[in-house]
Amino acid sequence: MAQFMILIHNCDDTTHSADEMQSVVEQYMAWAQKLGSEGRMLGGDALFPGGKTIRGLGSDRKVLDGPFAESKEAIGGYFLFKAEDEKEAIEVASGCPGLKWGAALELRQIDSSVA
């Protein structure tokens, strides 16, 4: 089976109540448990807000704050899972509960030939 990652781009919407946010967390946990029971789940976590961008060219390195405040979306988490092919990975990713709340998913296949 191939490995795929979804990066979850959360929309910057702070209009949800505490109860709604708890519901989102519970939905993600249930979805992760479902993927685990299907033998697909390889990993996944929420990410802290903020972070750094590191850019380089040759031996020069620059560390920048990011994501930037102008960004309406930030990567809020990821899931790493197994699927037979891209079509099946799209089906799996389509079950992500964040989609109900306005998230956008970036689906990428892991290239295990580069190690």
DSSP file (Angstrom, degrees, kcal/mol; ACC not computed):
  #  RESIDUE AA STRUCTURE BP1 BP2  ACC     N-H-->O    O-->H-N    N-H-->O    O-->H-N    TCO  KAPPA ALPHA  PHI   PSI    X-CA   Y-CA   Z-CA
    1    1 A M              0   0    0      0, 0.0    83,-0.2     0, 0.0     2,-0.1   0.000 360.0 360.0 360.0 145.3    0.0    0.0    0.0
    2    2 A A  E     -A   83   0A   0     81,-1.8    81,-2.1    82,-0.1     2,-0.4  -0.458 360.0-124.7 -81.5 158.7    1.1    3.5   -0.7
    3    3 A Q  E     -A   82   0A   0    107,-0.4   107,-3.0    79,-0.2     2,-0.3  -0.883  27.7-175.8-107.7 139.4    1.4    6.2    2.0
    4    4 A F  E     -AB  81 109A   0     77,-3.1    77,-2.7    -2,-0.4     2,-0.4  -0.942  11.0-155.2-131.9 152.4   -0.4    9.5    1.8
    5    5 A M  E     -AB  80 108A   0    103,-3.1   103,-2.8    -2,-0.3     2,-0.5  -0.989   2.2-158.5-126.6 137.9   -0.4   12.6    4.0
    6    6 A I  E     -AB  79 107A   0     73,-2.5    73,-1.7    -2,-0.4     2,-0.5  -0.973   6.7-155.2-111.2 131.7   -3.1   15.2    4.3
    7    7 A L  E     -AB  78 106A   0     99,-2.3    99,-2.3    -2,-0.5     2,-0.8  -0.918  16.8-140.1-100.0 126.1   -2.2   18.6    5.5
    8    8 A I  E     -AB  77 105A   0     69,-2.8    68,-3.1    -2,-0.5     2,-0.9  -0.791  10.9-161.8 -97.0 111.9   -5.2   20.3    7.0
    9    9 A H  E     -AB  75 104A   0     95,-3.2    95,-2.4    -2,-0.8     2,-0.3  -0.818  14.4-154.7 -92.4 104.9   -5.5   24.0    6.2
   10   10 A N  E     -A   74   0A   0     64,-2.3    64,-1.5    -2,-0.9     2,-0.2  -0.599  14.4-123.7 -80.2 137.7   -7.9   25.4    8.8
   11   11 A C  E     -A   73   0A   0     -2,-0.3     2,-2.3    62,-0.2    62,-0.2  -0.577  27.6-112.6 -77.1 149.0   -9.8   28.4    7.9
   12   12 A D        +     0   0    0     60,-1.9     2,-0.6    -2,-0.2    -1,-0.1  -0.457  63.4 145.8 -83.5  69.2   -9.2   31.3   10.4
   13   13 A D        +     0   0    0     -2,-2.3     3,-0.4     1,-0.1    -2,-0.1  -0.926  22.9 173.7-113.8 112.9  -12.8   31.3   11.7
   14   14 A T        +     0   0    0     -2,-0.6    -1,-0.1     1,-0.2    -2,-0.1   0.109  55.2  98.8-103.3  21.0  -13.1   32.1   15.4
   15   15 A T        +     0   0    0      2,-0.0     2,-0.2     0, 0.0    -1,-0.2   0.469  55.1 107.6 -88.5  -0.1  -16.9   32.2   15.4
   16   16 A H        -     0   0    0     -3,-0.4     2,-0.0     1,-0.1     0, 0.0  -0.561  67.9-126.6 -81.3 141.1  -17.3   28.6   16.8
   17   17 A S     >  -     0   0    0     -2,-0.2     4,-2.4     1,-0.1     5,-0.2  -0.271  28.3-103.5 -75.5 168.4  -18.5   28.2   20.3
   18   18 A A  H  > S+     0   0    0      1,-0.2     4,-2.2     2,-0.2     5,-0.2   0.885 124.2  52.6 -60.2 -39.0  -16.6   26.1   22.9
   19   19 A D  H  > S+     0   0    0      2,-0.2     4,-2.0     1,-0.2    -1,-0.2   0.899 109.0  49.2 -64.8 -40.4  -19.1   23.3   22.4
   20   20 A E  H  > S+     0   0    0      2,-0.2     4,-2.2     1,-0.2    -2,-0.2   0.909 110.7  50.1 -65.0 -41.4  -18.7   23.4   18.6
   21   21 A M  H  X S+     0   0    0     -4,-2.4     4,-2.2     2,-0.2    -2,-0.2   0.891 109.4  51.3 -64.6 -38.7  -14.9   23.2   19.0
   22   22 A Q  H  X S+     0   0    0     -4,-2.2     4,-2.4     1,-0.2    -1,-0.2   0.893 108.5  52.6 -63.5 -38.8  -15.3   20.3   21.4
   23   23 A S  H  X S+     0   0    0     -4,-2.0     4,-2.4     2,-0.2    -2,-0.2   0.898 107.1  51.9 -62.0 -41.8  -17.4   18.6   18.8
   24   24 A V  H  X S+     0   0    0     -4,-2.2     4,-2.4     2,-0.2    -2,-0.2   0.940 110.0  48.8 -60.2 -47.7  -14.8   19.1   16.1
   25   25 A V  H  X S+     0   0    0     -4,-2.2     4,-2.4     1,-0.2    -2,-0.2   0.923 111.8  49.1 -59.0 -45.5  -12.1   17.5   18.4
   26   26 A E  H  X S+     0   0    0     -4,-2.4     4,-2.3     1,-0.2    -1,-0.2   0.880 109.9  51.6 -63.0 -38.3  -14.4   14.5   19.1
   27   27 A Q  H  X S+     0   0    0     -4,-2.4     4,-2.3     2,-0.2    -1,-0.2   0.907 110.3  48.5 -65.8 -41.3  -15.1   14.1   15.3
   28   28 A Y  H  X S+     0   0    0     -4,-2.4     4,-2.7     2,-0.2    -2,-0.2   0.916 111.5  50.1 -63.4 -42.6  -11.4   14.1   14.5
   29   29 A M  H  X S+     0   0    0     -4,-2.4     4,-2.3     1,-0.2    -2,-0.2   0.913 111.4  48.1 -62.9 -42.2  -10.7   11.5   17.3
   30   30 A A  H  X S+     0   0    0     -4,-2.3     4,-2.1     2,-0.2    -1,-0.2   0.900 112.2  49.3 -64.8 -40.4  -13.5    9.3   16.0
   31   31 A W  H  X S+     0   0    0     -4,-2.3     4,-2.5     2,-0.2    -2,-0.2   0.911 110.9  49.7 -65.6 -42.1  -12.2    9.6   12.4
   32   32 A A  H  X S+     0   0    0     -4,-2.7     4,-2.2     1,-0.2    -2,-0.2   0.897 110.6  50.4 -63.1 -40.4   -8.6    8.7   13.6
   33   33 A Q  H  X S+     0   0    0     -4,-2.3     4,-2.5     2,-0.2    -1,-0.2   0.885 109.3  51.8 -64.4 -38.3  -10.0    5.7   15.5
   34   34 A K  H  X S+     0   0    0     -4,-2.1     4,-1.4     2,-0.2    -2,-0.2   0.937 110.2  47.7 -62.7 -47.2  -11.8    4.6   12.4
   35   35 A L  H  <>S+     0   0    0     -4,-2.5     5,-2.6     1,-0.2     6,-1.1   0.889 112.4  51.1 -60.7 -38.6   -8.7    4.8   10.3
   36   36 A G  H ><5S+     0   0    0     -4,-2.2     3,-1.4     1,-0.2    -2,-0.2   0.910 107.6  50.9 -64.1 -43.1   -6.8    2.9   13.0
   37   37 A S  H 3<5S+     0   0    0     -4,-2.5    -1,-0.2     1,-0.3    -2,-0.2   0.761 108.6  53.3 -68.2 -23.4   -9.4    0.1   13.1
   38   38 A E  T 3<5S-     0   0    0     -4,-1.4    -1,-0.3    -5,-0.2    -2,-0.2   0.466 115.8-117.2 -85.9  -2.5   -9.1   -0.2    9.3
   39   39 A G  T < 5S+     0   0    0     -3,-1.4    -3,-0.2    -4,-0.2    -2,-0.1   0.686  88.5 107.3  74.8  18.6   -5.3   -0.6    9.6
   40   40 A R      < +     0   0    0     -5,-2.6    42,-1.4    -6,-0.2    -4,-0.2   0.788  43.4 101.1 -95.1 -32.7   -4.7    2.7    7.6
   41   41 A M  E     +C   81   0A   0     -6,-1.1    40,-0.2    40,-0.2     3,-0.1  -0.339  29.6 161.2 -68.4 126.8   -3.6    5.1   10.3
   42   42 A L  E     -     0   0A   0     38,-3.1     2,-0.3     1,-0.5    39,-0.2   0.570  65.5 -42.0-113.9 -20.8    0.2    5.7   10.4
   43   43 A G  E     +C   80   0A   0     37,-1.6    37,-3.5   -11,-0.0    -1,-0.5  -0.905  53.8 169.4 168.2 166.1    0.2    9.0   12.4
   44   44 A G  E     +C   79   0A   0     35,-0.3     2,-0.3    -2,-0.3    35,-0.2  -0.730   4.3 170.1 168.2 144.0   -1.4   12.4   12.8
   45   45 A D  E     -C   78   0A   0     33,-1.2    33,-2.0    -2,-0.2     2,-0.2  -0.988  35.6-104.8-157.7 158.6   -1.5   15.3   15.2
   46   46 A A  E     -C   77   0A   0     -2,-0.3     2,-0.4    31,-0.2    31,-0.3  -0.548  39.7-134.5 -77.2 156.5   -2.7   18.8   15.6
   47   47 A L        -     0   0    0     29,-2.9     3,-0.1    -2,-0.2    -1,-0.0  -0.913  15.1-111.7-116.7 144.4    0.0   21.5   15.2
   48   48 A F        -     0   0    0     -2,-0.4    29,-0.0     1,-0.1    -1,-0.0  -0.389  43.8-100.6 -64.5 149.0    0.7   24.5   17.4
   49   49 A P  S    S+     0   0    0      0, 0.0     2,-0.2     0, 0.0    -1,-0.1  -0.283  89.1  22.3 -64.4 159.5   -0.1   27.8   15.8
   50   50 A G        +     0   0    0     -3,-0.1     2,-0.2    18,-0.1    18,-0.1  -0.547  64.4 162.3  86.3-148.7    2.8   29.8   14.4
   51   51 A G        -     0   0    0     -2,-0.2    15,-1.9    16,-0.1     2,-0.3  -0.730  35.9 -81.2 121.8-172.6    6.1   28.2   13.5
   52   52 A K  E     -D   65   0B   0     -2,-0.2     2,-0.5    13,-0.2    13,-0.2  -0.936  19.4-142.5-131.0 151.8    9.1   29.2   11.4
   53   53 A T  E     -D   64   0B   0     11,-2.8    11,-3.2    -2,-0.3     2,-0.6  -0.976  16.6-162.1-111.6 128.3   10.0   29.2    7.8
   54   54 A I  E     -D   63   0B   0     -2,-0.5     2,-0.4     9,-0.2     9,-0.2  -0.956  10.1-176.4-114.3 120.4   13.6   28.3    7.0
   55   55 A R  E     -D   62   0B   0      7,-2.7     7,-2.7    -2,-0.6     2,-0.3  -0.881   3.8-179.2-116.2 147.0   14.9   29.2    3.6
   56   56 A G  E     -D   61   0B   0     -2,-0.4     2,-0.3     5,-0.2     5,-0.2  -0.990  22.4-178.9-146.7 155.2   18.3   28.5    2.1
   57   57 A L  E >  S-D   60   0B   0      3,-1.8     3,-1.9    -2,-0.3     2,-0.2  -0.873  75.6 -38.9-150.1 116.8   20.4   28.9   -0.9
   58   58 A G  T 3  S-     0   0    0     -2,-0.3     0, 0.0     1,-0.3     0, 0.0  -0.499 126.3 -24.0  62.8-128.8   23.9   27.3   -0.8
   59   59 A S  T 3  S+     0   0    0     -2,-0.2     2,-0.3    -3,-0.1    -1,-0.3   0.463 114.2 106.4 -93.6  -1.6   25.2   27.8    2.7
   60   60 A D  E <   -D   57   0B   0     -3,-1.9    -3,-1.8     2,-0.0     2,-0.4  -0.625  48.4-175.0 -80.6 133.0   23.0   30.9    3.4
   61   61 A R  E     -D   56   0B   0     -2,-0.3     2,-0.4    -5,-0.2    -5,-0.2  -0.990   9.4-170.3-130.1 138.2   20.1   30.3    5.8
   62   62 A K  E     -D   55   0B   0     -7,-2.7    -7,-2.7    -2,-0.4     2,-0.5  -0.997   8.0-157.2-127.0 132.9   17.3   32.6    6.8
   63   63 A V  E     -D   54   0B   0     -2,-0.4     2,-0.3    -9,-0.2    -9,-0.2  -0.949  19.2-178.8-110.3 121.6   14.8   31.9    9.6
   64   64 A L  E     -D   53   0B   0    -11,-3.2   -11,-2.8    -2,-0.5     2,-0.1  -0.874  31.7-107.2-120.5 150.0   11.5   33.8    9.3
   65   65 A D  E     -D   52   0B   0     -2,-0.3   -13,-0.2   -13,-0.2     3,-0.1  -0.494  55.2-137.5 -68.3 146.0    8.4   33.9   11.4
   66   66 A G        +     0   0    0    -15,-1.9     2,-0.2     1,-0.2     3,-0.0  -0.925  61.6  30.4-179.0 159.7    5.5   32.1    9.8
   67   67 A P  S    S-     0   0    0      0, 0.0    -1,-0.2     0, 0.0     2,-0.1   0.584  86.2-127.2 -68.4 157.9    2.9   31.5    8.9
   68   68 A F    >   -     0   0    0     -2,-0.2     3,-1.9     1,-0.1    -2,-0.1  -0.360  11.0-115.6 -82.0 155.5    2.3   35.2    8.6
   69   69 A A  T 3  S+     0   0    0      1,-0.3    -1,-0.1    -2,-0.1    -3,-0.0   0.756 112.5  65.1 -60.1 -26.5   -0.6   37.1   10.1
   70   70 A E  T 3  S+     0   0    0      2,-0.0    -1,-0.3     3,-0.0     2,-0.2   0.710  79.3 105.1 -70.4 -17.9   -2.0   38.0    6.7
   71   71 A S    <   -     0   0    0     -3,-1.9     3,-0.0     1,-0.2     0, 0.0  -0.439  54.1-165.2 -69.4 129.9   -2.6   34.3    6.0
   72   72 A K  S    S+     0   0    0     -2,-0.2   -60,-1.9     1,-0.1     2,-0.4   0.656  78.3  44.6 -85.0 -18.0   -6.3   33.3    6.2
   73   73 A E  E     -A   11   0A   0    -62,-0.2     2,-0.3   -61,-0.1   -62,-0.2  -0.958  64.0-178.5-127.1 145.5   -5.4   29.7    6.4
   74   74 A A  E     -A   10   0A   0    -64,-1.5   -64,-2.3    -2,-0.4     2,-0.7  -0.979  40.0-100.7-136.9 151.1   -2.8   27.9    8.5
   75   75 A I  E     +A    9   0A   0     -2,-0.3   -66,-0.3   -66,-0.2     3,-0.1  -0.627  40.1 177.5 -73.8 116.8   -1.8   24.2    8.6
   76   76 A G  E     -     0   0A   0    -68,-3.1   -29,-2.9    -2,-0.7     2,-0.3   0.589  56.4 -31.7 -98.7 -13.2   -3.5   23.0   11.8
   77   77 A G  E     -AC   8  46A   0    -69,-0.8   -69,-2.8   -31,-0.3     2,-0.3  -0.984  52.8-129.5 176.7-179.1   -2.6   19.3   11.6
   78   78 A Y  E     -AC   7  45A   0    -33,-2.0   -33,-1.2    -2,-0.3     2,-0.4  -0.979   2.5-152.6-149.7 158.9   -1.8   16.3    9.5
   79   79 A F  E     -AC   6  44A   0    -73,-1.7   -73,-2.5    -2,-0.3     2,-0.5  -0.997   7.1-159.8-133.1 136.7   -2.8   12.7    9.0
   80   80 A L  E     +AC   5  43A   0    -37,-3.5   -38,-3.1    -2,-0.4   -37,-1.6  -0.977  29.3 153.9-114.6 125.5   -0.5   10.0    7.6
   81   81 A F  E     -AC   4  41A   0    -77,-2.7   -77,-3.1    -2,-0.5     2,-0.3  -0.918  39.1-108.7-148.5 169.7   -2.3    7.0    6.3
   82   82 A K  E     +A    3   0A   0    -42,-1.4     2,-0.3    -2,-0.3   -79,-0.2  -0.807  34.4 162.3-105.1 144.7   -2.2    4.0    3.8
   83   83 A A  E     -A    2   0A   0    -81,-2.1   -81,-1.8    -2,-0.3     3,-0.1  -0.973  44.8-118.9-153.6 157.0   -4.3    3.6    0.7
   84   84 A E  S    S-     0   0    0     -2,-0.3     2,-0.3   -83,-0.2    -1,-0.1   0.884  88.9 -23.2 -65.5 -39.0   -4.0    1.5   -2.4
   85   85 A D  S  > S-     0   0    0    -83,-0.1     4,-2.3   -84,-0.1     5,-0.2  -0.911  78.0 -78.1-160.5-179.5   -3.8    4.4   -4.8
   86   86 A E  H  > S+     0   0    0     -2,-0.3     4,-2.5     1,-0.2     5,-0.2   0.882 123.7  56.5 -62.2 -38.7   -4.7    8.1   -5.1
   87   87 A K  H  > S+     0   0    0      1,-0.2     4,-1.7     2,-0.2    -1,-0.2   0.934 111.0  43.0 -59.1 -46.4   -8.3    7.4   -5.9
   88   88 A E  H  > S+     0   0    0      1,-0.2     4,-2.5     2,-0.2    -1,-0.2   0.874 111.3  55.7 -67.3 -36.5   -8.7    5.5   -2.6
   89   89 A A  H  X S+     0   0    0     -4,-2.3     4,-3.0     1,-0.2    -2,-0.2   0.884 105.7  51.7 -63.4 -37.9   -6.7    8.2   -0.7
   90   90 A I  H  X S+     0   0    0     -4,-2.5     4,-2.1     2,-0.2    -1,-0.2   0.907 109.1  50.5 -63.8 -41.2   -9.1   10.8   -2.0
   91   91 A E  H  < S+     0   0    0     -4,-1.7     4,-0.4     2,-0.2    -2,-0.2   0.925 113.0  45.9 -61.2 -44.7  -12.0    8.7   -0.7
   92   92 A V  H >< S+     0   0    0     -4,-2.5     3,-1.6     1,-0.2    -2,-0.2   0.950 113.6  48.0 -63.1 -49.4  -10.3    8.4    2.7
   93   93 A A  H >< S+     0   0    0     -4,-3.0     3,-2.2     1,-0.3    -1,-0.2   0.822  99.9  67.7 -62.4 -31.6   -9.4   12.1    2.9
   94   94 A S  T 3< S+     0   0    0     -4,-2.1    -1,-0.3     1,-0.3    -2,-0.2   0.685  92.6  61.7 -64.0 -16.8  -13.0   13.0    1.9
   95   95 A G  T <  S+     0   0    0     -3,-1.6    -1,-0.3    -4,-0.4    -2,-0.2   0.451  73.0 125.2 -85.8  -0.8  -14.1   11.6    5.3
   96   96 A C    X   -     0   0    0     -3,-2.2     3,-1.5     1,-0.2     4,-0.3  -0.414  59.4-142.9 -62.9 125.1  -12.0   14.2    7.2
   97   97 A P  G >  S+     0   0    0      0, 0.0     3,-1.4     0, 0.0     4,-0.4   0.739  92.2  74.3 -64.1 -22.5  -14.3   16.0    9.6
   98   98 A G  G > >S+     0   0    0      1,-0.3     5,-2.4     2,-0.2     3,-1.3   0.777  82.0  70.1 -61.7 -25.4  -12.6   19.3    9.1
   99   99 A L  G X 5S+     0   0    0     -3,-1.5     3,-1.1     1,-0.3    -1,-0.3   0.831  92.4  57.7 -62.0 -30.9  -14.2   19.6    5.7
  100  100 A K  G < 5S+     0   0    0     -3,-1.4    -1,-0.3    -4,-0.3    -2,-0.2   0.710 108.0  48.2 -68.9 -18.7  -17.6   20.2    7.4
  101  101 A W  G < 5S-     0   0    0     -3,-1.3    -1,-0.2    -4,-0.4    -2,-0.2   0.227 128.2 -90.4-109.7  11.6  -16.0   23.2    9.2
  102  102 A G  T < 5S+     0   0    0     -3,-1.1    -3,-0.2     1,-0.3    -2,-0.1   0.534  74.4 147.7  96.6   6.3  -14.4   24.9    6.2
  103  103 A A      < -     0   0    0     -5,-2.4     2,-0.4   -93,-0.1    -1,-0.3  -0.347  37.7-142.6 -71.2 156.0  -11.0   23.3    6.2
  104  104 A A  E     -B    9   0A   0    -95,-2.4   -95,-3.2    -2,-0.0     2,-0.4  -0.958  14.0-145.5-115.4 140.6   -9.1   22.6    2.9
  105  105 A L  E     -B    8   0A   0     -2,-0.4     2,-0.6   -97,-0.2   -97,-0.2  -0.886   6.3-155.9-110.8 136.8   -7.0   19.5    2.6
  106  106 A E  E     -B    7   0A   0    -99,-2.3   -99,-2.3    -2,-0.4     2,-0.5  -0.956  16.3-158.4-106.6 116.7   -3.7   19.1    0.7
  107  107 A L  E     +B    6   0A   0     -2,-0.6     2,-0.4  -101,-0.2  -101,-0.2  -0.846  15.9 173.3-100.1 125.8   -3.3   15.4   -0.3
  108  108 A R  E     -B    5   0A   0   -103,-2.8  -103,-3.1    -2,-0.5     2,-0.4  -0.997  27.2-133.2-133.9 137.2    0.3   14.3   -1.0
  109  109 A Q  E     -B    4   0A   0     -2,-0.4     2,-0.4  -105,-0.2  -105,-0.3  -0.721  29.5-119.1 -85.6 138.5    1.7   10.8   -1.7
  110  110 A I        -     0   0    0   -107,-3.0     2,-1.1    -2,-0.4  -107,-0.4  -0.629  15.6-143.7 -78.1 129.8    4.8    9.9    0.2
  111  111 A D    >   +     0   0    0     -2,-0.4     3,-1.1     1,-0.1    -1,-0.1  -0.794  21.5 178.1 -93.9  94.4    7.8    9.2   -2.0
  112  112 A S  T 3   +     0   0    0     -2,-1.1    -1,-0.1     1,-0.2    -2,-0.0   0.487  67.3  79.8 -79.8  -1.0    9.5    6.4   -0.1
  113  113 A S  T 3  S+     0   0    0      1,-0.1     2,-0.7     2,-0.1    -1,-0.2   0.695  83.6  69.6 -76.8 -16.7   12.2    6.0   -2.8
  114  114 A V    <         0   0    0     -3,-1.1    -1,-0.1     1,-0.1    -3,-0.1  -0.890 360.0 360.0-102.4 112.5   14.0    9.0   -1.3
  115  115 A A              0   0    0     -2,-0.7    -1,-0.1     0, 0.0    -2,-0.1   0.392 360.0 360.0-133.6 360.0   15.4    8.2    2.1
